[in-house]
Amino acid sequence: MTTQTRIRSEITGTVWKILARPGDTLQAEDILMVLESMKMEIPVLAPEAGRLVELCVAEGAPVRDGQELALFEEASA
């Protein structure tokens, strides 16, 4: 059984760069995307090993605190 996790923004800012694409297999703490807020770059990390299922934002898009950024599926054990 796989578990899906909704990854949410912890800040209000802008999607500066997307580094992972749906279908990509990632390791824990791989960078999915980078958000920018007040000239600071904040990486959004994979919570654990698994696969990126869906992106809910695009580069350049504004995001708010708590907004869903991506859907992540944890690797089966």
Secondary structure, DSSP 4 states (H G I P E B T S, - for coil): ---EEEEE-SSSEEEEEE---TT-EE-TT-EEEEEEETTEEEEEE-SSSEEEEEE---TT-EE-TT-EEEEEEEPP-
